[in-house]
Amino acid sequence: MANTPEAKVKDKIKKILNAHNIYYAMPHGAGFGNAGVPDFLCCWKGKFVAIEAKANGGRTTALQNKHLDEIEKTGGITWVINEINVEMFDAFLKIGVDKDG
């Protein structure tokens, strides 16, 4: 993986997911993949969790927001994680709650 700021955030997310024994997959969003799908699709405590990684103030696109909204509407949990809130994500996992408490 490239050493871009977003790649560094993704590496931190992977380390956190692995440390908590959380299953994850990273689908391709280009080519034959599904554009706008979050960077990480996870299963945590029987819950579907989708994570979009951003860096340097990056914002989600309209297509990414559409996917994240659809996941939430069907009962999934979504996170947009960047270099600022990545440690908060780890803290939530440590205490065993999702972002809604």
C-alpha positions as a Markdown table, in Angstrom:
| # | Residue | x | y | z |
|---|---|---|---|---|
| 1 | Met | 0.0 | 0.0 | 0.0 |
| 2 | Ala | 1.2 | 3.5 | -0.8 |
| 3 | Asn | 2.5 | 5.7 | 2.0 |
| 4 | Thr | -0.3 | 8.3 | 1.6 |
| 5 | Pro | -2.0 | 9.9 | 4.6 |
| 6 | Glu | -5.1 | 7.9 | 3.9 |
| 7 | Ala | -3.1 | 4.7 | 3.6 |
| 8 | Lys | -1.6 | 5.5 | 7.0 |
| 9 | Val | -5.2 | 5.8 | 8.5 |
| 10 | Lys | -6.1 | 2.5 | 6.8 |
| 11 | Asp | -3.1 | 0.8 | 8.4 |
| 12 | Lys | -4.1 | 2.1 | 11.8 |
| 13 | Ile | -7.6 | 0.9 | 11.3 |
| 14 | Lys | -6.3 | -2.6 | 10.3 |
| 15 | Lys | -4.2 | -2.8 | 13.4 |
| 16 | Ile | -7.2 | -1.8 | 15.6 |
| 17 | Leu | -9.5 | -4.4 | 13.9 |
| 18 | Asn | -6.8 | -7.1 | 14.2 |
| 19 | Ala | -6.2 | -6.2 | 17.9 |
| 20 | His | -9.9 | -6.7 | 18.6 |
| 21 | Asn | -10.2 | -9.9 | 16.5 |
| 22 | Ile | -12.7 | -8.3 | 14.2 |
| 23 | Tyr | -13.4 | -9.8 | 10.8 |
| 24 | Tyr | -13.0 | -7.4 | 7.9 |
| 25 | Ala | -12.7 | -7.2 | 4.2 |
| 26 | Met | -11.5 | -4.4 | 2.0 |
| 27 | Pro | -13.5 | -4.5 | -1.3 |
| 28 | His | -12.3 | -2.9 | -4.5 |
| 29 | Gly | -14.3 | 0.2 | -5.3 |
| 30 | Ala | -13.1 | 0.6 | -8.9 |
| 31 | Gly | -13.1 | -1.5 | -12.1 |
| 32 | Phe | -15.4 | -4.5 | -11.5 |
| 33 | Gly | -16.0 | -3.4 | -7.9 |
| 34 | Asn | -18.9 | -1.4 | -6.6 |
| 35 | Ala | -18.0 | 2.3 | -6.5 |
| 36 | Gly | -18.6 | 4.1 | -3.3 |
| 37 | Val | -18.6 | 1.0 | -1.1 |
| 38 | Pro | -16.8 | 1.8 | 2.2 |
| 39 | Asp | -13.1 | 0.9 | 2.6 |
| 40 | Phe | -13.8 | -1.8 | 5.3 |
| 41 | Leu | -16.7 | -4.1 | 5.7 |
| 42 | Cys | -16.6 | -5.8 | 9.1 |
| 43 | Cys | -18.4 | -8.1 | 11.5 |
| 44 | Trp | -18.2 | -7.0 | 15.1 |
| 45 | Lys | -20.2 | -8.7 | 17.9 |
| 46 | Gly | -22.6 | -10.0 | 15.2 |
| 47 | Lys | -23.1 | -6.5 | 13.8 |
| 48 | Phe | -22.4 | -5.3 | 10.3 |
| 49 | Val | -19.9 | -2.4 | 10.4 |
| 50 | Ala | -18.7 | -0.3 | 7.5 |
| 51 | Ile | -15.8 | 2.0 | 7.8 |
| 52 | Glu | -14.7 | 4.8 | 5.3 |
| 53 | Ala | -11.2 | 6.0 | 5.8 |
| 54 | Lys | -10.3 | 9.7 | 5.2 |
| 55 | Ala | -7.3 | 11.9 | 5.9 |
| 56 | Asn | -6.2 | 15.5 | 5.8 |
| 57 | Gly | -9.8 | 16.8 | 6.2 |
| 58 | Gly | -11.0 | 14.6 | 3.3 |
| 59 | Arg | -14.8 | 14.3 | 3.1 |
| 60 | Thr | -17.0 | 11.5 | 1.9 |
| 61 | Thr | -18.4 | 11.8 | -1.6 |
| 62 | Ala | -22.2 | 11.8 | -2.4 |
| 63 | Leu | -21.9 | 8.2 | -3.6 |
| 64 | Gln | -20.1 | 7.1 | -0.4 |
| 65 | Asn | -22.7 | 8.9 | 1.7 |
| 66 | Lys | -25.4 | 7.0 | -0.2 |
| 67 | His | -23.8 | 3.7 | 0.7 |
| 68 | Leu | -23.3 | 4.7 | 4.3 |
| 69 | Asp | -26.9 | 5.9 | 4.6 |
| 70 | Glu | -28.2 | 2.6 | 3.1 |
| 71 | Ile | -26.1 | 0.6 | 5.5 |
| 72 | Glu | -27.4 | 2.5 | 8.5 |
| 73 | Lys | -31.1 | 2.3 | 7.3 |
| 74 | Thr | -30.8 | -1.5 | 7.2 |
| 75 | Gly | -29.3 | -1.7 | 10.7 |
| 76 | Gly | -25.6 | -1.5 | 10.1 |
| 77 | Ile | -23.1 | 0.7 | 11.9 |
| 78 | Thr | -21.0 | 3.1 | 9.9 |
| 79 | Trp | -17.9 | 5.1 | 10.8 |
| 80 | Val | -15.9 | 7.7 | 8.9 |
| 81 | Ile | -12.4 | 7.5 | 10.4 |
| 82 | Asn | -9.5 | 9.8 | 10.0 |
| 83 | Glu | -6.3 | 10.5 | 11.7 |
| 84 | Ile | -8.1 | 12.6 | 14.4 |
| 85 | Asn | -10.8 | 10.1 | 15.5 |
| 86 | Val | -9.0 | 6.8 | 14.9 |
| 87 | Glu | -8.1 | 6.5 | 18.6 |
| 88 | Met | -11.7 | 7.2 | 19.6 |
| 89 | Phe | -12.7 | 4.3 | 17.4 |
| 90 | Asp | -10.3 | 2.1 | 19.3 |
| 91 | Ala | -11.6 | 3.3 | 22.6 |
| 92 | Phe | -15.2 | 2.5 | 21.7 |
| 93 | Leu | -14.1 | -1.0 | 20.8 |
| 94 | Lys | -12.2 | -1.4 | 24.1 |
| 95 | Ile | -15.3 | -0.5 | 26.1 |
| 96 | Gly | -17.5 | -2.6 | 23.9 |
| 97 | Val | -20.0 | -0.1 | 22.6 |
| 98 | Asp | -20.8 | 1.2 | 19.2 |
| 99 | Lys | -20.8 | 4.8 | 18.3 |
| 100 | Asp | -24.5 | 5.3 | 19.4 |
| 101 | Gly | -23.7 | 4.0 | 22.9 |
